[in-house]
Amino acid sequence: MTATLPAPAEFPAEAPARPAHRDGNVLRWLGAYTASMIGDSVYYMALAWAAARTGSASQTGLVLAAGSLPRAVLLLGGGVLADRLGPRRVVVASDTVRCLVILGLAGTLLLTSPAVWTLIAVALVFGAVDALFLPAVGALPPRITAASQLARVQGLRGLATRTANVIGAPLGGVAVALGGPALAFAAAGVLFAVSLPLLLAVRLHPLPAPEAAAPTGSARHELADGLRHIRRHPLLGPLTLVVAVSELGFVGPLNLGLILLSDERGWGASGMGWVVAAFGTGAGASALLLAVRGRVPRAGLVMCLTVLVGAFAIAALAYVPSVPLAAAVAVLVGLFAGLGGSLCGALTQTVTDPAYLGRVTSVSTLFTHALAPLSYPVTGAAVALWGTGPVFVAGAALCVAGAGTGLVLAPLRRAELPG
């Protein structure tokens, strides 16, 4: 039998039936999310420039890495807080804090030159707030639209992320060129401020009666309860395993490995830029496909197969002889890996009990935003020892293992999104 995901018992009956891309409620959330993501990109550009102008190369690296520690340590707690207080409250509070901190830093830079310790302190605060923001923003979609629209929302969210990547860095660069890091920080703060009224205008649908009650017990007890929910669920456990294994294989080669590959082949920064742009094009196309189509039949099977195809494309990337061929392969990586990731997100949000969405989102985000980047040192050391080819193949093998796990587990292989 095909595993049809539960919808009526777990999602609000009053959720709108109109397509997500025509629903004003979803579009307000999307506008707030897009403004916040562009603000993130501008902030990181400004932080990097301010650190480079203030300290040495090692100090710049320390500033840029400072936010990772609180994000990794507090992320699971952020999921508990999102479920306890409600995701919109946490997102609004997070964006408010980010706005005030960044605007305060911009004002400080107008009066005095920044110190390295000041930038580290801001990065630590930003990382801690990110640990609250990420699980909460991922828990919002099932409360603002119908279960049948969650795949579209994942596609729209993917488009917003790609838009932020394309616009944010150039915008930050222009701001730095015109007014230095102070203007860039001010621009980021304004973007966070823009997201606030949009978030406040989003209407949330109430949870069903059993989940509507406020969580009880300590934060530790609630976190353990969320982990049990993942472990015991027939689909959430396999989905989390696929995410964890696939991300470990994907992140190292496609982030650090691509830089080292471009250097090894003599493609230079421009060549790497074309490959990265091609990957973004493929990922954007997959997000657009999901946003327009709204539902993919046999979503679990398609998710596993697209991750599998993306894995073979990752392995091939290390052996193509020219930039145009590498760009063509990168389009395939972005297209298939992007579609697999979006389907995984839609399935996760659809099958999770709404009361657990913050905690479940925090666990998946922990792998994608905190633990997977820890593979960078391993990737760099492995490339130094064996070269880029074997490292890309090893990363692809991990992705194959993740996809193969999903294909072997029948509940995931047969999973369907609601019609």
PABA-35055 format. One record per residue: x, y, z of N, C-alpha, C in turn; residue in one letter. Coordinates in steps of 0.05 Angstrom, whole numbers, plus 5000, padded with zeros to 4 digits. Example, Ala and Ser with C-alpha at 12.3 -4.5 7.8 and 13.67 -1.06 7.14 Angstrom:
526448865156524649105156526449345156a525749555142527349795143525850015157s
// end
This chain:
501749765000500050005000501850255000m500750474988502250724988501750875014t503950975025503751115051502851405045a500251455050499151725046499451875072t500452115070501152275094498652385106l498452385133496152485147495752785142p493252855137492753145134490353235151a487953125148485653245161485953255192p487153045203487253035233489453215244a491353305227493553445239493853735229e492153815210492454085199489854235201f489954495204487554655209485554625187p483054585195480854555176480454815160a480955045174480455305161482755405144e484855235139487055325123486055375094a487055585081486155665055486755445034p484855415016485255214995486455324970a486655594968487755714944490755644941r491755644916494655594913496355784929p498555684939500255844957501256094943a501956074917503056314904500956524897h498456464903496256664900495056734927r496156634948495056684975496556914988d495157134994496357365005497757315032g496657125047497757055073500556935069n500756745050503356625045505256825033v504257005016506057195003507157395023l505557465044506657635065508857505080r508457245086510557085099513057075081w512557035055514757005036516357265033l514857495033516257755032517957805056g516857735080518457765104520857585104a520557345096522757155095524957245075y524057345051525957435031527557675041t526157875053527558105064529558035085a528757845102530557755124533057605112s532557445092534857295080536757485065m535657685051537457885038538958035060i537558105082538958235104541258075115g540857805116542957625125545457645107d544957635081547157655062548657915064s547158135066548458395069550058415095v548958305116550258305142552958155140y552957915129555457765127557557905110y556658035088558558185072559758415088m558058555103559058785119560858685141a560158465153561858355175564558275165l564658145142567158065130568958305124a567858515112569458755105570358895130w568558925150569359055174571558905189a571358635189573458475202576158495187a575958495160578458505144579858775147a578358995151579459255154580559305182r579559145201580159195229582459025239t582558765232584458585243586058435222g587558245231589158075214587457865200s588657705183587257495169586157285189a587757215209586757025229584557135245s584657395252582557515267579957545251q580257585225577957595207576557325207t578157115205576956845206575556785232g576656885254575456845280572756995282l572657235271570157395271568057245255v568757145231566757015214565856745225l567556615241566856355252565456385279a565456625291564456645318561556575321a559956645300557056595302556356295300g558156125291557555845287557155695313s558755775334558555625359555955655373l554955905378552255925391550055805374p550355825347548255715330548055415334r550355275335550354985338549354905366a550255055386549654975414546655025421v545555245410542855325418540655245399l541355125376539355075355537054895365l537754685379535654505389533854645409l535054805426533554965445531755155431g532555265408530855445392528355305383g528555045376526254895368524254865390g525254815414523554795438522055055442v523555275440522355535445520255605424l520655525399518755575378516155425384a516355175393513955025400512555125425d514055225444512955325469511555595466r512855775452511856055451510256105425l510655925405509455975379511556085360g511655985335513856055317513856345309p511456475305511456755297512656935318r511956885343513057055365516157035365r517156795361520056755362521356895337v520156865314521256985290521257295292v518957405301518757695305520857795325v521057655348523057735368525857715357a526457505341529157465330529757695311s527957755293528457965273528758235287d527158285308527358535323530158565336t531058355349533758365361535858405340v535658265318537658295296537658585286r535258695282535058965272536359165291c535759145317536759335336539859305339l540859055340543659015343545259125319v544259065295545759145271545559445267i543259565272543059855270544759995291l544859875315546559985336549559975328g550359755315553059735306553659935284l551659975265552060175244552460455256a550860515276551160775289553860805303g554760585316557360595329559660635309t559460515286561560545266561660825254l559460975256559561255247561161425266l561361335291562761505311565561415317l566161155312568761055319569460815302t571960745300572760505286572160255302s571360035289570559795304573059655316p572659535338574759355349574059065343a576058895342575558615335573658495356v573958565381572258435402569358525398w568958765388566158865383564858695361t566358645340565358485318564858195326l566558085343566157815353563657805370i563258005387560858015404558358025387a558358185366556058205349555557935335v557657815325557457555312556257345331a557157345356556057155376553057195380l552357455383549457515387547857425363v548957495339547557425314547157115312f549356965319549156675317547056565337g546956685361545056595381542156645371a541756885359539056945350538356775326v540256715309539856525286538856255296d539856165319539055905330536155905338a535056145343532156165349530556205324l531656355305530256435281529756195262f531856035258531655825237529555615243l529355495268527255305272524455435271p524255675280521555805281520555875253a522355975236521456045209520655795193v522055565199521255315186518755195196g517855275221515455165232512955325225a513255555211511055725205509255625182l510355525159508655465136506155295142p506355075158503854925163501755075178p502455295190500455455205499255685189r500255715164499255935148497955845122i498055585116496855485091495955195095t494655085075493654815076495954615071a495554365081497654165078498254115048a496254135031496654085003498354294989s498854515003500454734991503254745001q504054565019506654575031508954535011l508554364991510554334971511054594956a508854734949509154994936510655184953r509955184979511355364997514355314998v515055054998517954984997519255084972q517855064949518955174924519255474926g517255614937517455904939519655984958l519955824979522155884998524855844985r525155644968527555604954528155834935g526155934921526456164903527356404919l526156444943526956674960529856654968a530756404975533556374983535456434960t534756334936536456394913536456694907r534156824909534057114905535857264924t535757174949537457304970540357264964a541057024954543956974947544857154924n543057194905543757354881543857654887v541957744904541758034909543458124932i543557954953544658044979547558124977g549257944966552157994965552758244948a551758274924552258524909551258774923p548858754936547758984950549659064973l550658864988552558915009555059034998g556058934975558459044964558159334955g555859404943555359674935555159864960v553859764981553659925005556359975018a558059775018560759805029562360005012v562059984985563560164967562660454971a560060494976559060764978559460895006l559060735026559160845053560660675074g562160475065563560315083561760115098g562859955116561259755131558959885146p559160135155556960255170554460265153a554660345127552360365110551260085104l553059885101552159615095550659495119a551659545143550259455167547559595169f547459845163544959995164542959875145a543859805120542059685100540959425110a542659255123541759005134539659045155a540159245173538259305194535559395183g535559555162533059645149531559405138v532959225125531658985114530358815135l531658785158530458635181527958785190f528159055190525859215199523459185180a524059165153521959135133520458875138v521858665147520458405150518458405173s518858585193517158575217514258625212l513458845199510558885194509258665177p510858555158509758335142509258095159l511058035178510657805196508257845214l507958095224505658155242503058135227l503058175201500558165185499857885177a501557685181500957405174498957295193v496857175183494757045199495556755204r495456675229496056395236493456245242l493355995232491055825237491555675263h489555655280489955515306490555225302p492055115321492654835320490254675328l490054415320487854245329487954215360p485754135371485454145400487654005415a488553755409490653625425493253775425p493853905402496454035400496354325410e493854435413493554715420494454775448a494454575465495254615493498254695494a498854875513501654955516503354725525a505754695515507554485524508054505554p508354285567508954285596511554145601t512654195625515154065632517554245626g519854145633522354295628523054295598s524854485591525754495563527154235556a528654125575529953865569527953645564r525853645579523753435575522453475548h521853725540520553775515522453695491e524953755494526853675473526953375471l527153225493527152935492524552835480a522352965486519752875474519852915444d521053135434521253185406522952975392g525152905405526952705393525552425392l523952365413522452115412520452115390r519252345385517252375363518552305336h520952405332522452345307523052055306i524151945328525051665327522751465323r520451525334518251335333516551365308r516751595294515051645271516051475247h514251345232515151175210516551325188p516051585185517351735163519451935173l518952055196520852265205523652155210l523751925223526351795227527951755202g526751615182528151585156528851845142p527052035143527552295130529952435143l530052425170532252555184534852415177t534852145175537251995168538252065140l536352085121537152155094538352435093v537152625108538252905109541052905120v541352765143543952765157546252655139a545752425127547852295111548352445085v546252535071546452665046547952935049s547253085070548453345074551453315079e552253115094555153075099556653025073l555352885054556652835028556453075009g554553245013554053464994555653715001f555753785026556754045034559754075029v561353875037564253905033565053945005g564353764986565153804958564054054945p561554114950560254334936561054614947l561954624971562754884982565854914981n567254784999570154805000571454664976l570454424969571654264948571654404921g569554554916569354694890571454914888l572055044910574255254910576855114904i577454894917579954754913580154634885l577854544874577854434847578454654827l577254884830577755114811580655194812s581855194836584655264838586455054825d585754794829587354574818587254574788e584954644776584654634747585554894734r586055104750586755354738584455514727g582055454737579655594727579455874738w580655924762580556184774577956254786g577756494798575356574811572956604792a573556704768571456734748570256464740s571956264736570956004729569255884751g570155914776568655814798565955964800m566056224794563556384794561456284775g562456204750560556084731559355824740w561055664753560055404763557955444785v558655624803556755684825554155794815v554355974795551956094783550255874769a551655684756550155474743548755294763a550055244786548755084807546255244817f546555494821544255654831542055654810g542655654785540655644764539055384765t540455164768539154904771537354894795g538454984818536854984843534455164841a534755394828532555574825530455454807g531255314786529355184768527754964782a529054814800527554604815525654734834s526454964847524555094865522155214850a522655324826520455434810518555204801l519754974793518054754785516154664808l517254654832515554564855513554784862l514355034860512455254867510155264847a510655204822508455214802506854964802v508154734803506754484801505154424827r506354474849504954444875505054164887g505253964871505253694882506753504862r508453334872509853134857508852864865v507752704846506852434853509152264863p508552084882510551904893512952064903r512352254920514352444929516752314942a516252114959518451974973520351844953g519351704934520951564914522551774897l521051984888522352184872524552324887v524152384913526152504929528752344930m528452084935530751904936532251894909c530651874888531851844861533352104853l532152334859533452584852536052624868t536152544893538552554909540652364897v539752134887541551934875542852044850l541152164832542252284807544052514814v543352684833545052904841547752804851g547752574865550252464875552152384852a551152264831552852194808553852444794f552252654794553152904782555353024798a555253004825557453104842560052964836i559952694833562352544827563452624800a561752674780562652744753563953014752a563053194771564053474771567053484773l568253304788571153304792572753214768a571453114748572952994725572453134699y570653334698570153474673572553654667v573353684641575853824635575654124631p573254234630573054524624570854654640s570954914641568955064656566055034645v565655044618562955014607561754734615p563454524613562354264621561754244651l563554374667563054374696560554524702a560054744688557554894692555154734685a555254584663553054414655552454194676a554554074686554153874707553054004733v554054244739553054384763550154454761a549154504737546254544734544754294742v545754064734544453814742544553774772l546853834784547053804813544953984827v544754234818542854414831540054334826g539454234802536654164795535753924812l537353704812536553464825536853474855f539153584865539453604894537453804905a536954024890535054224900532254114902g531353954882528753834882528453634905l530553474908530553274930530353414957g531853634961531753774987529053904992g527854014971525254144974523053934981s523153704967521253494973521553385001l524053365010524553275037523353465057c523653735052522553925070519453915070g518253885047515353865045514253625060a515653395056514753145069515053175100l517253295109517653335137515453505149t514853725137512853905148510053785146q509553615127506853505124506353285144t508253125151507752895169508252965198v509453185204510053255232507553365246t507053275270504953395286505553685290d503653875286504354155287505654245313p504954115335506054185361509054125363a510053955345512953875345514554005323y513354185307514654275283517254435290l517254595311519654735318521954555324g521354345340523454165349524453995325r522653895309523353735286525053905266v524154155261525754325243528454385254t528654415281531354475293533254235289s532253995289533953765286535053755257v533253785237534153785209536054015204s535454255215537154485211539854445224t539954295246542454245259544454105240l543353915224545053775205545853955182f543954125172544554275148546154535154t545754655177547054915183549254895203h549454685219551354675241553354445238a552354205235554153975236555553925209l554053955187555253895161557654075155a557554345162559954505157562454415172p562054245193564454145207566053965189l564953875166566453705148568553865132s568554125133570454285118573354215124y574154205149576954135155577653855144p575753665147576253395136576553405106v574853555093574953585064577553705055t578453915068580954045061583353855064g583353715087585653525092585553295072a583253195065583052975046583953065018a583253305010584153414983587153434983v588253525005591153555007592553285004a591353075014592552805013592052664987l589552674977588852504954587952664929w587552924931586553074908583553094908g582553254890579653314890577953084880t578952934860577252714849576252514870g578052384885577152194905575352314926p575852574933574152704954571352744943v571052834918568352864906566952594904f568452394897567252124895566252024923v567952074943567152004970564652154980a564552414974562152564980559652454966g560052394940557852284925556952014936a558851854946558151594958556451634983a557051834999555351895022552451975013l552252134992549652204982548151954972c549651774958548451524949547451364973v549051354994548251205018545651325030a545451595030542951715040540551645023g540951674996538751614978537951314980a540051144981539550854983538050775008g538650915030537250865055534250925051t533651145038530851215033529451015015g530950914995529650714976529150444990l530850375009530550125023528250125042v527750355055525650385075522950435061l521250235062518650245048516950485055a516550555081514850785087515751045073p518351085071519251325058519051305027l519751075017519651024988516851064978r514850994994512050994985510551254994r511951435006510651675017509451844995a507151965001505852144982505252414997e505352624982504352884992501352894989l499953045006497053065004496253184978p494053094967493053204942491553464946g
// end
